[in-house]
């Protein structure tokens, strides 16, 4: 495990399952425990979730990701809560802390729901990916909670990107992509490609894309996260398109002056966000193609 500070910098989902690999079914008893523990923390009542999922079953995964991103954006009870903070999804051992998201739990839930047949299936998928390789019966305790300190839960977003389970890395196919020359304590320079903020063409992004914001080595605090804790990704968001504008939907811990107050799930033009927030040097983009 990395240090507590590194984990506090960014939780990431496990990446042991690669695209195309069948997820092992969660044990029914374990799933029942998880369902009971998470029932009060889901965005909508189970019947509503199931109705929405059934109605959208014929849509592409990317389109469904966009629809769930919009639903989290519209949640009147949305309140940013870092996963490790008291009441956060990780601190509480939840799979569905929907009204108190951080950037990772927003990613978890929007993409899990986009691929699920019903609300039960979304939690089954969560167990199979967030704790890849762990038997469901051992991943879910008697109270229906999960432990994010388990070794199956990985700490680094770049490992997850490489697995392909959260969409195909299409960064290299987009204009302006170049190797990351700074590296980190974990990753050698040139280990991955990203698109610098100054050359990114938002028009090449699509609804349902996942954007992984790359820590800027020229920013002192971001550089420390690279050098001391090995991180290269500092934030995650989802893309929606409104009237031809590419918007970033993300769980914002703080505000962006003149744009939003923060403390909840918000949207902002992606190019504006990258222009205003110098902590990030650019983006890696993953895309669901089914």
C-alpha positions, 0 to 999 in steps of 0.5 A: 500500500502507498502512504496515507497521504498518497491514498488521500490524494486520490482513490482509484479503482482496481484494474485487475480485470481487463476489457473483455474478461467476464466478471465473476458473479457475486455470491448471492448472500454477499450481494444481499448484504451489500444491497441492504447496506447501500439501499439508503445511499443510492441516487434513486429508489431501486424501482426507479433505478430499474425502470431507467436502466430497462428503458435505456438498455438499447443505448450505447454504454457511452450514451448511458454514462452521459445520462447518469452523469447528468442525473448525478449533476441534477441531484438536489442532495449532492454534497461533495465528500472525500471518500476517506472523510467521515461519512464518505463512501470509503470511510463508511464501506459503501458501494453507493454513497451517491448523495455524497460523491467524490470524483472517484465514486462518481466515476464508479457509479456512473459507469457501473450503472451505465453497464448494469441490467438493474440496481442489483447488477450495478452492485455486483459489477462494483464488487467484481471490479473495485475488488477484482480477484476477491471472492464476494463473500470475503469482500462484503462483511456481515454488515454489508460493508466493504473494506477499501484497504483490501489489497485487491483495491489498487491505488493508482489511476494509471494502472486502471487506465491501462487495464482498459476496463473503464473504457479504451485509452484513445488519447494517442488517437486525438490531436496533440497527444504526447508522452509525459516527460516528467514521470513520477516516483512510480512511473518512468518518464514517457510511460503514458501519453496525454493531451496538454491543456493548451493543445486540447481540441474539446470537439474531439471528445464525446459524450460519456468519455472519461477524462483523467486529469494529469498532475502538472509537474510545473505546479509545486503541490502537484509535483510533490504528489508525483515525486513523493507518492508516485501519482500522475493523475489528480482528478477524474471527470465525465464528459457531456455535450450541451449545445455543442459545448463539451462539459466536464461533470465532476465532484468539486471539492471547492469552487471556481470563481465566477463559474460554480461554488463547488461542494457538489457535482458540477459542470464546467466547459472542459477548456475553461476548467483547464485554463483556470486550474493550473494544477493539471497539465492536461488529460488522458481520455478513455472511451466506451466503444460498445 
